[in-house]
Amino acid sequence: MRVFRTTYKDRSGRTREAKAWYIQFTDHREVIRRIPAFSDKGMSAELGRRLERLVEFRSAGQPLTPELMLWIETLPPRLQECLVRYGLLESRKLAACRPLTELLVEFRGALAARGRTERWVDLVGQRVSTTLVGCGFAKLSDIEPEIVERRLHAMREGRVPPAERRSSRGRPPRTSISARESNHRLQACKEFTRWAIERGLLASDPLTVLRPVRAALDPRHVRRALRPEELRKLVQAAHDGPDVRGVTGPTRALAWRLGCEAGLRIGEVCALQVRDIDLEADGGPLLTIRAPVSKNRTEARLPIHPALARDLAPYVRGKLPTATVLGLPPSFRHMAPFWLKRDLEAAKIPYEDDAGRKADVHSLRSAFITTLVRSGANVKAVQVLARHASPIETVGIYTRLNAQDERDAIGAMTSVGPTPDEALRATGTDGSVLVSCLSGEAAGGCITLPLDAARTQSAGPGGPSHPFLRAEMARTTGLEPATTGVTGRYSNRLSYVPALGREV
């Protein structure tokens, strides 16, 4: 390595030295390189030493140390471009030094290229931006898991507003986020770091040590599944209700039925086309959820109830295959929660129950899955009909049972306990007179007398006057002294069986 100054001649022909120092070194390809450095000789010499170390790593094929990467990030852009041009630095490593906001734009483009919807791309990008940029990170190398964890914790407690833009309905931004939203933000940030690893911008995921928090500790919006009788009232109220912004009552009733009888999401109901319904399919009517419409971008063919297919038939006949079935306006997807509340009020069904659980539009899909589980359907069949990737989501999230369902499940079990005869035999009372006396079969031959009847009847000179009392008294072994007090009605009376002539 050599640090020197170049000379040049000015307009008058005099020889002068350049203000900047130059560094001459040999790269990993044994090519002599010369790059301009700084006006200070000491700083230029330090730059030359770092360049020599960079050449050593490049020649050995070893990954750069974090210290060396941090030094490269602080270099001026012209020097970084020189290193990329000489092959000492990969372009993807240089991309890691770019601002985080520019990388987020490319990340959104990658999500869109994977087939994600525009709404989903905007949501994920917004979660990553408000979290990472809000932490003060300017580059990928600035991301630290401890700072991200503290940021999410502060946002959950409301000490740091989420800084979200106002919604289209004019609601103010939230002052805090729920534990579930915190997990969604962490998941979005991890998806961004995984994308950076795939592009070679990061060597490892810095957020892999972070774990989601328990969402059950901070529930904000808990849904409830409407029971069948409530669903019938809702559909009837919607069917008999007035037109709302061009949507008739029967059309709204069919929209709610597609949610609770077919498990369709509100976006899928709006995008349902005539070609998606096959009323004459072998085995019964079928409904197709096309891949561009489905949430998981997978096409599904599902059976539908014959009654629902019969009511959909007038909306299908005489229309083009690409025409929408219900003809809902574009605003229905966003206004459906408010229209559902109106129909709930008309049906006299509370939107929120005593436990704080709400009956929103997505509760119709939850009611569909819960009804299938209550009917005793196979878990795998319910998972397929719900179009979930895992039964954990089907049973653990969407199935919402109540105390009555739990009691019905216990009542449907077959008891494995011993029969009454075996239970009495275990107490030593099997075959005794007490069993015969207490049973319904011996009730007609059992005479009940006061306990002091023997003493009062034998007071005379002839002994007991009652013929039963003159019979031979026999004690039954194996009974506890308090056997006569099994129940209150036998506590102070004597039972006598004439057929056996035994005293109990």
C-alpha positions as a printed Julia matrix, in Angstrom:
504×3 Matrix{Float64}:
   0.0     0.0     0.0
   1.2     3.5    -0.81
  -0.24    6.84    0.26
   0.76    9.77   -1.9
  -0.3    13.03   -3.44
  -0.49   13.63   -7.15
   0.88   16.75   -8.84
  -0.55   18.83  -11.6
   0.25   22.04  -13.48
  -1.93   25.07  -13.12
  -2.79   27.54  -15.87
   0.43   29.42  -15.36
   2.45   26.23  -15.81
   3.55   25.86  -12.2
   3.6    22.39  -10.59
   1.24   21.98   -7.68
   0.17   19.12   -5.39
  -3.42   17.93   -5.13
  -5.24   18.55   -1.86
  -6.53   14.97   -1.57
  -4.29   12.02   -0.84
  -4.41    8.89   -2.97
  -4.14    5.24   -1.97
  -2.52    2.64   -4.19
  -3.02   -1.02   -3.31
  -3.3    -4.46   -4.91
  -6.7    -6.11   -4.89
  -7.58   -9.81   -4.59
  -7.05  -10.27   -8.33
  -3.48   -8.93   -8.19
  -4.55   -5.76   -9.95
  -3.1    -2.44   -8.84
  -5.85   -0.03   -7.84
  -5.69    3.67   -7.1
  -8.5     5.55   -5.38
  -8.77    9.08   -3.98
  -8.87    9.32   -0.18
  -9.11   12.31    2.14
  -7.26   15.58    2.56
  -5.77   14.34    5.85
  -2.85   11.94    5.48
  -3.54   10.04    8.71
  -7.17    9.37    7.78
  -6.1     8.31    4.29
  -3.53    5.88    5.77
  -6.23    4.38    8.03
  -8.46    3.96    5.0
  -5.65    2.14    3.22
  -5.2    -0.27    6.11
  -8.91   -1.04    6.15
  -8.8    -1.64    2.4
  -5.94   -4.1     2.83
  -7.93   -5.96    5.44
 -10.91   -6.04    3.1
  -8.67   -7.5     0.38
  -7.51  -10.22    2.78
 -11.09  -11.27    3.59
 -11.98  -11.21   -0.1
  -8.96  -13.31   -1.05
  -9.68  -15.89    1.67
 -13.38  -16.01    0.78
 -14.4   -15.34    4.38
 -17.51  -13.34    5.37
 -16.9    -9.83    6.57
 -16.92   -9.13   10.27
 -19.64   -6.9    11.73
 -17.0    -4.29   12.53
 -15.83   -4.19    8.92
 -19.43   -4.04    7.64
 -20.14   -1.14    9.95
 -17.08    0.65    8.58
 -18.26    0.09    5.0
 -21.63    1.6     5.86
 -19.92    4.81    7.0
 -17.95    5.23    3.77
 -19.0     7.92    1.29
 -21.14    6.63   -1.6
 -18.34    7.26   -4.13
 -15.96    4.97   -2.23
 -18.64    2.29   -1.87
 -19.23    2.37   -5.61
 -15.48    2.0    -6.21
 -15.35   -1.09   -3.96
 -18.27   -2.64   -5.83
 -16.67   -1.83   -9.17
 -13.36   -3.43   -8.14
 -15.17   -6.57   -6.87
 -14.16   -6.03   -3.25
 -17.75   -5.59   -2.15
 -20.84   -7.38   -3.44
 -23.68   -5.25   -4.69
 -26.09   -6.95   -2.32
 -23.87   -5.99    0.61
 -23.97   -2.46   -0.63
 -27.74   -2.68   -0.81
 -27.78   -3.48    2.9
 -26.27   -0.07    3.48
 -29.18    1.65    1.75
 -31.83    3.45    3.81
 -34.46    1.24    5.38
 -37.27    3.18    3.74
 -35.97    2.26    0.27
 -35.77   -1.41    1.2
 -39.34   -1.3     2.49
 -40.49   -0.14   -0.94
 -38.79   -3.16   -2.53
 -40.29   -5.4     0.15
 -43.79   -4.23   -0.76
 -43.04   -4.97   -4.39
 -41.9    -8.49   -3.49
 -45.14   -9.1    -1.58
 -47.2    -7.93   -4.52
 -45.19  -10.2    -6.86
 -46.08  -13.18   -4.67
 -49.77  -12.7    -5.39
 -50.77  -10.87   -2.22
 -53.67   -8.48   -2.43
 -53.06   -4.75   -2.46
 -54.85   -4.38    0.86
 -52.65   -7.04    2.48
 -49.44   -5.53    1.06
 -50.39   -2.13    2.42
 -51.24   -3.58    5.83
 -47.99   -5.55    6.21
 -45.87   -2.68    4.92
 -47.53   -0.29    7.33
 -46.9    -2.61   10.27
 -43.21   -2.97    9.41
 -42.74    0.74    8.79
 -44.43    1.94   11.99
 -42.47   -0.59   14.04
 -38.92   -0.56   12.64
 -38.76    3.04   11.49
 -40.48    4.03   14.74
 -37.62    2.38   16.61
 -35.22    4.8    14.93
 -33.57    2.24   12.64
 -32.11    3.75    9.47
 -30.43    0.63    8.03
 -30.73   -3.11    8.3
 -27.65   -3.32   10.49
 -29.36   -1.04   13.03
 -32.08   -3.57   13.85
 -31.74   -4.83   17.42
 -34.25   -7.23   18.98
 -34.17   -5.56   22.39
 -35.24   -2.22   20.95
 -38.04   -3.81   18.92
 -39.3    -5.67   21.98
 -39.32   -2.52   24.08
 -41.08   -0.63   21.28
 -43.89   -3.19   21.01
 -44.27   -3.26   24.8
 -44.58    0.53   24.9
 -47.16    0.45   22.11
 -49.21   -2.15   23.99
 -49.22    0.04   27.09
 -50.13    3.16   25.13
 -46.94    5.04   26.01
 -46.05    5.27   22.32
 -48.96    5.83   19.9
 -48.95    3.49   16.9
 -48.94    6.54   14.56
 -51.44    4.99   12.17
 -53.23    7.11    9.62
 -56.92    7.8    10.01
 -59.29    5.3     8.48
 -61.74    6.1     5.73
 -64.54    6.36    8.28
 -62.84    9.2    10.16
 -62.04    7.31   13.34
 -59.06    8.68   15.33
 -55.89    6.59   15.51
 -55.57    4.16   18.37
 -53.59    5.14   21.45
 -52.5     1.54   22.16
 -52.48   -1.81   20.44
 -53.67   -5.18   21.65
 -51.45   -8.17   22.29
 -52.76   -9.79   19.13
 -51.9    -6.73   17.03
 -48.45   -6.71   18.66
 -47.94  -10.3    17.5
 -49.06   -9.34   13.99
 -46.51   -6.53   13.89
 -43.75   -8.82   15.09
 -44.7   -11.39   12.46
 -44.61   -8.71    9.74
 -41.16   -7.55   10.86
 -39.9   -11.13   10.82
 -41.25  -11.56    7.32
 -39.28   -8.48    6.29
 -36.03   -9.77    7.82
 -36.55  -13.18    6.17
 -36.96  -11.41    2.86
 -33.69   -9.57    3.51
 -31.94  -12.89    4.22
 -33.29  -14.38    0.98
 -31.87  -11.38   -0.91
 -28.52  -11.76    0.81
 -28.83   -8.45    2.63
 -28.59  -10.07    6.07
 -26.51  -13.01    7.22
 -28.94  -13.99   10.0
 -32.31  -12.95   11.36
 -31.85  -10.53   14.28
 -35.51  -10.96   15.36
 -35.46  -14.74   15.69
 -35.01  -14.49   19.48
 -38.3   -12.59   19.92
 -41.41  -14.55   20.86
 -45.06  -13.49   20.6
 -46.96  -12.56   23.72
 -50.09  -14.32   24.92
 -52.99  -12.69   23.12
 -55.49  -14.08   25.65
 -54.09  -11.76   28.33
 -55.34   -8.65   26.51
 -58.48   -9.41   24.5
 -59.85   -6.35   22.72
 -62.4    -7.74   20.28
 -63.81  -11.15   21.24
 -66.34  -12.62   18.84
 -69.23  -14.89   19.66
 -70.93  -17.42   17.45
 -74.65  -16.84   17.02
 -76.79  -19.85   17.84
 -79.13  -21.33   15.18
 -82.23  -19.69   16.64
 -80.47  -16.3    16.59
 -79.34  -16.83   13.0
 -82.9   -17.59   11.94
 -84.11  -14.38   13.57
 -81.33  -12.39   11.9
 -82.02  -13.77    8.43
 -85.76  -13.24    8.84
 -85.27   -9.66   10.03
 -82.96   -8.91    7.1
 -85.34  -10.53    4.62
 -88.27   -8.45    5.88
 -86.18   -5.31    6.3
 -86.12   -2.25    4.04
 -83.73   -1.55    1.18
 -80.42   -0.01    2.26
 -78.54    1.93   -0.43
 -79.91   -0.19   -3.22
 -79.49   -3.54   -1.43
 -82.8    -5.27   -0.82
 -83.66   -7.19    2.3
 -83.68  -10.64    0.61
 -80.26   -9.91   -0.87
 -78.83   -9.03    2.55
 -80.41  -12.16    4.0
 -78.65  -14.28    1.37
 -75.36  -12.51    2.11
 -75.67  -13.38    5.81
 -76.67  -16.97    4.91
 -73.61  -17.41    2.69
 -71.56  -16.5     5.72
 -73.24  -18.75    8.28
 -74.29  -21.65    5.97
 -71.32  -21.77    3.56
 -68.57  -20.16    5.64
 -67.77  -17.42    3.09
 -65.93  -14.28    4.1
 -67.53  -10.96    3.27
 -65.06  -10.32    0.44
 -65.82  -13.72   -1.03
 -69.55  -13.01   -0.86
 -69.1    -9.77   -2.79
 -66.89  -11.45   -5.46
 -69.08  -14.55   -5.89
 -69.91  -14.99   -9.6
 -72.52  -17.03  -11.47
 -69.89  -19.43  -12.81
 -68.87  -20.26   -9.23
 -72.2   -21.97   -8.45
 -73.04  -25.36   -9.93
 -76.59  -26.28   -9.0
 -76.62  -29.48  -11.1
 -73.34  -31.06  -10.01
 -73.14  -34.79   -9.34
 -73.8   -35.5    -5.7
 -75.36  -32.13   -4.94
 -74.88  -28.38   -5.55
 -71.32  -27.06   -5.32
 -69.81  -23.65   -4.74
 -66.34  -22.73   -6.04
 -64.06  -20.23   -4.33
 -61.62  -19.03   -6.97
 -57.94  -18.62   -6.07
 -57.77  -14.84   -6.71
 -60.73  -14.36   -4.36
 -59.72  -16.8    -1.61
 -57.66  -15.54    1.31
 -55.06  -18.3     0.98
 -55.01  -17.99   -2.85
 -56.14  -21.6    -3.24
 -59.19  -22.69   -5.2
 -61.77  -24.71   -3.27
 -64.96  -26.53   -4.3
 -67.39  -26.85   -1.42
 -70.83  -28.46   -1.1
 -73.68  -26.18   -0.09
 -76.97  -26.92    1.6
 -79.85  -27.74   -0.82
 -82.07  -25.08    0.78
 -79.4   -22.42    0.23
 -78.89  -23.6    -3.36
 -82.64  -23.4    -3.98
 -82.75  -19.79   -2.79
 -79.67  -18.88   -4.88
 -81.16  -20.31   -8.08
 -83.18  -17.16   -9.01
 -80.0   -15.06   -8.65
 -78.07  -17.34  -11.03
 -80.45  -18.01  -13.9
 -80.36  -15.7   -16.89
 -77.05  -14.01  -16.01
 -73.64  -14.01  -17.64
 -71.06  -16.39  -16.11
 -68.87  -13.48  -14.94
 -71.73  -11.53  -13.39
 -71.85  -11.29   -9.61
 -74.54  -13.38   -7.98
 -75.94  -10.87   -5.5
 -74.98   -7.71   -7.39
 -73.71   -5.99   -4.24
 -72.18   -2.5    -4.54
 -68.43   -2.05   -3.87
 -69.23   -0.28   -0.59
 -70.94   -3.37    0.84
 -67.62   -4.88    1.95
 -66.88   -1.89    4.19
 -70.47   -1.07    5.17
 -71.49   -4.67    5.97
 -70.65   -4.32    9.72
 -73.04   -1.38   10.05
 -75.79   -3.07    8.04
 -75.41   -6.24   10.13
 -75.83   -4.17   13.31
 -79.04   -2.73   11.89
 -80.42   -6.19   11.13
 -79.39   -7.4    14.59
 -81.31   -4.57   16.17
 -84.34   -5.39   14.03
 -84.13   -9.01   15.18
 -83.72   -7.85   18.83
 -80.36   -9.62   19.1
 -77.72   -7.77   21.16
 -74.55   -6.94   19.28
 -72.57   -7.45   22.51
 -73.54  -10.0    25.14
 -73.05   -9.85   28.9
 -69.53  -11.28   28.58
 -68.46   -8.53   26.16
 -68.36  -10.8    23.11
 -69.43   -9.17   19.86
 -71.41  -10.5    16.91
 -69.71   -8.91   13.9
 -69.67   -9.97   10.25
 -66.88  -12.51   10.76
 -68.95  -14.09   13.55
 -71.13  -15.57   10.8
 -68.18  -17.66    9.62
 -67.48  -18.61   13.23
 -71.12  -19.68   13.6
 -70.75  -21.85   10.48
 -67.76  -23.7    11.93
 -69.29  -23.95   15.4
 -72.5   -25.42   13.99
 -70.51  -28.08   12.14
 -68.68  -29.01   15.35
 -71.95  -29.17   17.3
 -73.39  -31.5    14.68
 -70.65  -34.03   15.45
 -68.85  -33.64   12.11
 -65.35  -35.03   11.7
 -62.64  -32.52   12.59
 -60.88  -33.04    9.27
 -64.13  -32.43    7.38
 -64.7   -29.21    9.33
 -61.14  -28.1     8.56
 -61.63  -28.72    4.83
 -64.97  -26.9     4.77
 -63.44  -23.99    6.68
 -60.44  -23.96    4.28
 -57.9   -23.77    7.08
 -54.32  -25.0     6.88
 -54.41  -26.48   10.38
 -57.17  -27.91   12.6
 -55.7   -25.86   15.44
 -57.08  -22.72   13.81
 -60.41  -24.4    13.13
 -61.0   -25.76   16.62
 -58.93  -23.39   18.73
 -59.93  -20.04   17.2
 -63.16  -20.3    15.22
 -65.07  -22.88   17.29
 -66.86  -21.07   20.11
 -68.86  -23.32   22.41
 -70.74  -22.4    25.57
 -71.51  -24.1    28.89
 -74.56  -25.87   27.47
 -72.43  -27.43   24.73
 -70.04  -28.71   27.38
 -72.9   -30.2    29.41
 -74.34  -31.83   26.29
 -70.95  -33.34   25.49
 -70.66  -34.8    29.0
 -74.24  -36.08   28.9
 -73.58  -37.9    25.63
 -70.8   -39.94   27.22
 -71.39  -43.58   28.21
 -70.76  -44.2    31.87
 -68.28  -46.98   32.68
 -69.19  -47.2    36.36
 -70.47  -50.42   38.01
 -74.15  -51.41   37.85
 -76.32  -50.83   40.98
 -76.06  -54.53   41.99
 -72.29  -54.38   41.83
 -72.27  -51.17   43.82
 -74.41  -52.7    46.57
 -72.29  -55.83   46.57
 -69.23  -53.66   47.19
 -70.88  -52.32   50.4
 -71.85  -55.77   51.63
 -75.62  -55.28   51.22
 -76.15  -57.54   48.2
 -78.76  -60.27   48.81
 -79.92  -58.83   52.15
 -83.5   -58.16   53.16
 -82.76  -54.43   53.01
 -82.26  -54.66   49.28
 -85.53  -56.47   48.8
 -87.37  -54.07   51.06
 -86.0   -50.94   49.43
 -86.55  -52.2    45.89
 -89.79  -51.66   44.03
 -90.37  -55.39   43.59
 -90.63  -56.11   47.34
 -92.6   -53.0    48.15
 -95.91  -54.89   48.14
 -94.73  -57.49   50.66
 -92.97  -55.21   53.08
 -94.77  -54.18   56.3
 -93.56  -51.18   58.22
 -94.02  -51.14   62.03
 -92.7   -48.87   64.77
 -89.37  -49.89   66.23
 -90.88  -50.37   69.67
 -93.7   -52.6    68.36
 -92.05  -55.79   69.59
 -91.63  -54.38   73.06
 -95.17  -53.1    73.33
 -96.76  -56.26   71.92
 -94.77  -58.55   74.2
 -95.81  -56.73   77.34
 -98.7   -59.15   77.83
 -98.39  -62.61   79.39
 -98.75  -64.32   76.05
 -95.91  -62.54   74.33
 -96.24  -60.81   71.0
 -99.8   -60.85   69.73
 -98.97  -60.0    66.09
 -98.36  -63.16   64.08
 -95.41  -61.62   62.31
 -93.84  -60.61   65.58
 -94.19  -64.17   66.88
 -92.03  -65.41   64.01
 -88.44  -66.16   64.67
 -86.37  -63.04   64.74
 -83.19  -63.31   62.71
 -80.39  -60.81   62.53
 -78.77  -60.21   59.18
 -75.04  -60.23   59.39
 -72.93  -57.85   57.44
 -74.99  -54.76   58.2
 -73.66  -51.82   60.11
 -75.51  -50.85   63.31
 -76.9   -47.76   61.59
 -78.33  -49.66   58.64
 -81.88  -48.94   59.7
 -81.17  -45.29   59.27
 -80.27  -45.41   55.57
 -82.9   -42.8    54.82
 -84.97  -40.51   56.97
 -88.18  -42.45   56.45
 -86.59  -45.61   57.9
 -84.81  -43.96   60.79
 -87.32  -44.88   63.54
 -89.49  -47.64   62.01
 -89.06  -51.41   61.72
 -89.43  -53.15   58.37
 -90.54  -56.79   58.43
 -90.64  -59.16   55.48
 -93.28  -61.85   56.03
 -91.93  -64.19   53.38
 -88.57  -64.53   55.11
 -89.62  -63.73   58.66
 -86.6   -61.53   59.21
 -86.25  -58.33   61.05
 -84.44  -55.49   59.34
